[in-house]
């Protein structure tokens, strides 16, 4: 019998969704492919190289005959912390050039919507590797996603201070960090879905919701796996995974996804917005 193959990003915010497949009840039942770039999972799914993948939501509009697996997601109700725009201290309104980390098309499209719809202007876009120093050396603003974004302290709660990393504070103290989910919520009042499990099959044998619940029951183990790699205190990392990130789609998040697709189409970032189809 063929083994089910799945793919996901290896960022810490996906850990509760994949813990079961790596360490829990689903260990050994599937083959899982991990990559730091969320766009890689979309590529594997579109090529039928995996049966299901945790995919940036914008890819739903580009992958033929794809279906969403309901309820399970990586999203945020108000503040995500790990998807952000960073400047050298200026307001976003002063950004004439923006370097984009293109490893997640969802965040790139969201960034363009925020500038066009909410800030009312279009900066020059520059594709770049996810290196905040290199990005800001050539642009006024940088889009950073995933765990690298967590290394940039929030001004209100400087993570590096809590983690005791004074060198990081010194290095990034002049930067300003703008949370994309918070910007979206400020202007729309809605939550945001960044990624969902998707498949091109008629049905899948995996209970992704049960796998999520098992992962969430092991948050402490997950924090232990990541705390040496991410400059957050143990308390902050647990708060990030259990409070900032939402792993279920509530009504405002579903409405936010619908609006996101509508605005993407309005701004020429989608040719058309196809209706959501679920397994």
BELHUKA-V426401 format. One record per pair of residues at least 24 apart in sequence whose C-alpha atoms are under 10 Angstrom apart, sorted by the first residue. I is the first residue (numbers start at 1). GAP is how many residues later the second one is. If there is no record, write none. Layout:
[[I GAP] [I GAP]]
//
This chain:
[[2 28] [3 25] [3 26] [3 27] [3 28] [3 48] [4 25] [4 26] [4 27] [4 28] [4 46] [4 47] [4 48] [4 200] [4 201] [4 202] [5 24] [5 25] [5 26] [5 27] [5 28] [5 40] [5 43] [5 44] [5 45] [5 46] [5 47] [5 48] [6 24] [6 25] [6 26] [6 27] [6 28] [6 35] [6 38] [6 39] [6 43] [6 44] [6 45] [6 46] [6 47] [6 48] [6 191] [6 192] [6 193] [7 24] [7 25] [7 26] [7 27] [7 28] [7 31] [7 33] [7 34] [7 35] [7 36] [7 37] [7 38] [7 42] [7 43] [7 44] [7 45] [7 46] [7 47] [7 48] [7 190] [8 24] [8 25] [8 26] [8 27] [8 28] [8 29] [8 30] [8 31] [8 32] [8 33] [8 34] [8 36] [8 44] [8 45] [8 46] [8 47] [8 48] [8 187] [8 188] [8 189] [9 24] [9 25] [9 26] [9 27] [9 28] [9 29] [9 30] [9 31] [9 32] [9 44] [9 45] [9 46] [9 47] [9 137] [9 186] [10 24] [10 25] [10 26] [10 27] [10 28] [10 136] [10 137] [11 24] [11 25] [11 26] [11 27] [11 71] [11 134] [11 135] [11 136] [11 137] [11 215] [12 24] [12 70] [12 134] [12 135] [12 210] [12 211] [12 213] [12 214] [12 215] [12 217] [12 218] [12 225] [12 228] [12 229] [13 61] [13 62] [13 67] [13 69] [13 133] [13 134] [13 209] [13 224] [13 227] [13 228] [13 229] [13 231] [13 232] [13 233] [13 234] [14 40] [14 59] [14 60] [14 132] [14 181] [14 198] [14 201] [14 227] [14 231] [14 233] [15 197] [15 200] [15 201] [15 203] [15 204] [15 207] [15 208] [15 210] [15 211] [15 226] [16 58] [16 195] [16 196] [16 197] [16 198] [16 199] [16 200] [16 201] [16 202] [16 203] [16 206] [16 225] [16 226] [16 231] [17 37] [17 55] [17 56] [17 57] [17 180] [17 191] [17 192] [17 193] [17 194] [17 195] [17 196] [17 197] [17 198] [17 199] [17 230] [18 36] [18 190] [18 193] [18 194] [18 196] [18 197] [19 192] [19 193] [19 194] [19 195] [19 196] [19 197] [19 198] [19 199] [19 200] [19 202] [19 203] [20 188] [20 190] [20 191] [20 192] [20 193] [20 194] [20 195] [20 196] [20 198] [21 187] [21 190] [21 191] [21 193] [21 194] [22 193] [23 192] [24 187] [24 190] [24 191] [24 194] [25 185] [25 186] [25 189] [26 180] [26 181] [26 184] [26 185] [26 188] [29 177] [30 176] [36 67] [36 110] [36 111] [37 64] [37 65] [37 66] [37 67] [37 108] [37 109] [38 64] [38 65] [38 66] [38 67] [38 68] [38 107] [38 108] [38 157] [39 63] [39 64] [39 65] [39 66] [39 67] [40 63] [40 64] [41 156] [41 157] [42 62] [42 63] [42 156] [45 153] [45 154] [45 155] [46 153] [46 154] [48 151] [48 152] [48 153] [50 149] [50 150] [51 147] [51 148] [51 149] [51 150] [51 152] [51 153] [52 145] [52 146] [52 147] [52 148] [52 149] [52 152] [52 154] [53 142] [53 143] [53 144] [53 145] [53 146] [53 147] [54 140] [54 141] [54 142] [54 143] [54 144] [54 145] [55 49] [55 51] [55 139] [55 140] [55 141] [55 142] [55 143] [55 144] [56 47] [56 48] [56 49] [56 50] [56 51] [56 137] [56 138] [56 139] [56 140] [56 141] [56 142] [57 47] [57 48] [57 49] [57 50] [57 136] [57 137] [57 138] [57 139] [57 140] [57 141] [57 200] [57 203] [57 204] [58 46] [58 47] [58 48] [58 49] [58 50] [58 51] [58 52] [58 135] [58 136] [58 137] [58 138] [58 199] [58 202] [58 203] [58 206] [58 211] [58 212] [58 215] [59 45] [59 46] [59 47] [59 136] [59 137] [59 139] [60 135] [60 136] [60 138] [60 139] [60 213] [60 214] [60 215] [60 216] [60 217] [61 200] [61 209] [61 210] [61 211] [61 212] [61 213] [61 214] [61 215] [62 208] [62 209] [62 210] [62 211] [62 212] [63 135] [63 136] [63 137] [64 136] [65 134] [65 135] [65 136] [65 137] [65 212] [66 132] [66 133] [66 134] [66 135] [66 136] [66 210] [66 211] [66 212] [66 213] [67 130] [67 131] [67 132] [67 133] [67 134] [67 135] [67 136] [67 209] [67 210] [67 211] [67 212] [68 128] [68 129] [68 130] [68 131] [68 132] [68 208] [68 209] [68 210] [68 211] [69 127] [69 128] [69 129] [69 130] [69 134] [69 135] [69 138] [69 139] [69 140] [69 208] [69 209] [69 210] [70 126] [70 127] [70 128] [70 138] [70 139] [70 178] [70 179] [70 207] [70 208] [70 209] [71 125] [71 126] [71 137] [71 138] [71 176] [71 177] [71 178] [71 179] [71 183] [71 207] [72 121] [72 123] [72 124] [72 125] [72 126] [72 136] [72 137] [72 138] [72 139] [72 140] [72 141] [72 174] [72 175] [72 176] [72 177] [73 120] [73 121] [73 122] [73 123] [73 124] [73 135] [73 136] [73 139] [73 172] [73 173] [73 174] [73 175] [73 176] [74 118] [74 119] [74 120] [74 121] [74 122] [74 123] [74 171] [74 172] [74 173] [74 174] [74 175] [75 106] [75 116] [75 117] [75 118] [75 119] [75 120] [75 121] [75 169] [75 170] [75 171] [75 172] [75 173] [75 174] [75 175] [75 178] [76 104] [76 105] [76 106] [76 109] [76 114] [76 115] [76 116] [76 117] [76 118] [76 167] [76 168] [76 169] [76 170] [76 171] [76 172] [76 173] [76 174] [76 177] [77 104] [77 105] [77 107] [77 108] [77 112] [77 113] [77 114] [77 115] [77 116] [77 166] [77 167] [77 168] [77 169] [77 172] [77 173] [77 175] [77 176] [77 179] [78 101] [78 102] [78 103] [78 104] [78 105] [78 106] [78 107] [78 108] [78 111] [78 112] [78 113] [78 114] [78 165] [78 166] [78 167] [78 168] [78 175] [79 100] [79 101] [79 102] [79 103] [79 104] [79 105] [79 106] [79 112] [79 113] [79 161] [79 164] [79 165] [79 166] [79 167] [80 66] [80 70] [80 99] [80 100] [80 101] [80 102] [80 111] [80 112] [80 114] [80 160] [80 161] [80 163] [80 164] [80 165] [80 166] [81 64] [81 65] [81 66] [81 68] [81 69] [81 71] [81 72] [81 73] [81 96] [81 97] [81 98] [81 99] [81 100] [81 101] [81 159] [81 163] [81 164] [82 62] [82 63] [82 64] [82 65] [82 66] [82 67] [82 68] [82 69] [82 70] [82 97] [82 98] [82 99] [82 158] [82 162] [82 163] [83 24] [83 28] [83 60] [83 61] [83 62] [83 63] [83 64] [83 65] [83 66] [83 67] [83 94] [83 95] [83 96] [83 97] [83 98] [83 99] [83 111] [84 27] [84 58] [84 59] [84 60] [84 61] [84 62] [84 65] [84 66] [84 68] [84 92] [84 93] [84 94] [84 95] [84 96] [84 97] [84 98] [84 99] [85 26] [85 47] [85 56] [85 57] [85 58] [85 59] [85 60] [85 64] [85 91] [85 92] [85 93] [85 94] [85 95] [86 46] [86 49] [86 50] [86 54] [86 55] [86 56] [86 57] [86 58] [86 63] [86 66] [86 89] [86 90] [86 91] [86 92] [86 93] [87 45] [87 48] [87 49] [87 52] [87 53] [87 54] [87 55] [87 56] [87 87] [87 88] [87 89] [87 90] [87 91] [88 45] [88 48] [88 49] [88 51] [88 52] [88 53] [88 54] [88 84] [88 85] [88 86] [88 87] [88 88] [88 89] [89 51] [89 52] [89 84] [89 85] [89 86] [89 87] [89 88] [90 50] [90 51] [90 84] [90 85] [90 86] [90 87] [91 49] [91 50] [91 85] [91 86] [91 87] [92 27] [92 48] [92 49] [92 84] [92 85] [92 86] [93 26] [93 27] [93 28] [93 30] [94 29] [94 46] [94 47] [95 26] [95 27] [95 28] [95 29] [95 44] [95 45] [95 46] [95 47] [96 25] [96 26] [96 27] [96 28] [96 29] [96 43] [96 44] [96 45] [97 25] [97 26] [97 27] [97 28] [97 29] [97 39] [97 41] [97 42] [97 43] [97 44] [97 45] [98 24] [98 25] [98 26] [98 27] [98 28] [98 29] [98 30] [98 37] [98 38] [98 40] [98 41] [98 42] [98 43] [98 44] [98 45] [99 24] [99 25] [99 26] [99 27] [99 28] [99 29] [99 30] [99 31] [99 32] [99 33] [99 35] [99 36] [99 37] [99 38] [99 39] [99 40] [99 41] [99 42] [99 43] [99 44] [99 45] [100 25] [100 26] [100 27] [100 28] [100 29] [100 30] [100 35] [100 39] [100 41] [100 42] [100 43] [100 44] [100 45] [101 25] [101 26] [101 27] [101 28] [101 29] [101 30] [101 31] [101 34] [101 41] [101 42] [101 43] [101 44] [102 24] [102 25] [102 26] [102 27] [102 28] [102 41] [102 42] [102 43] [103 24] [103 25] [103 26] [103 27] [103 41] [103 42] [103 43] [104 40] [104 41] [104 42] [104 90] [104 91] [105 89] [106 87] [106 88] [106 89] [106 154] [107 36] [107 37] [107 38] [107 73] [107 74] [107 87] [108 35] [108 36] [108 37] [109 151] [109 152] [109 154] [109 155] [109 158] [109 160] [109 161] [110 70] [110 71] [110 74] [110 82] [110 84] [110 150] [110 151] [110 153] [110 154] [110 159] [111 32] [111 69] [111 72] [111 73] [112 152] [112 155] [112 157] [113 71] [113 147] [113 150] [113 151] [113 153] [113 154] [113 156] [114 66] [114 69] [114 70] [114 73] [114 149] [116 147] [116 151] [117 70] [117 146] [117 147] [117 149] [117 150] [118 65] [118 66] [118 68] [118 69] [118 70] [132 40] [133 38] [133 39] [136 39] [141 34] [141 35] [141 36] [142 35] [143 34] [143 35] [143 37] [144 33] [145 35] [147 79] [147 82] [147 83] [147 84] [148 82] [148 83] [149 28] [149 30] [149 81] [150 80] [150 81] [150 82] [150 87] [150 90] [151 78] [151 79] [151 80] [151 81] [152 24] [152 25] [152 79] [152 80] [153 24] [153 78] [153 79] [154 24] [154 25] [157 79] [158 74] [159 71] [159 72] [159 73] [159 74] [159 77] [159 78] [160 70] [160 71] [160 72] [160 73] [161 70] [161 71] [161 72] [162 69] [162 70] [162 71] [162 72] [162 73] [162 74] [163 64] [163 67] [163 68] [163 69] [163 70] [163 71] [163 72] [163 73] [164 67] [164 68] [164 69] [165 66] [165 67] [165 68] [168 63] [181 63] [184 72] [184 76] [185 67] [185 68] [185 71] [188 64] [188 67] [188 68] [188 71] [189 63] [189 64] [189 66] [189 67] [190 61] [190 62] [190 63] [190 64] [190 65] [190 66] [190 67] [190 69] [191 55] [191 58] [191 59] [191 60] [191 61] [191 62] [191 63] [191 64] [191 65] [191 66] [192 54] [192 57] [192 58] [192 60] [192 61] [192 62] [192 63] [192 64] [192 65] [192 66] [192 67] [192 68] [193 52] [193 53] [193 54] [193 55] [193 56] [193 57] [193 59] [193 60] [193 61] [193 62] [193 63] [193 64] [193 65] [193 67] [194 59] [194 63] [195 52] [196 51] [196 52] [196 53] [198 80] [198 81] [199 79] [199 80] [200 79] [201 78] [202 76] [202 77] [203 75] [203 76] [204 75] [209 38] [209 39] [212 35] [212 36] [213 34] [216 25] [216 26] [216 31]]
//
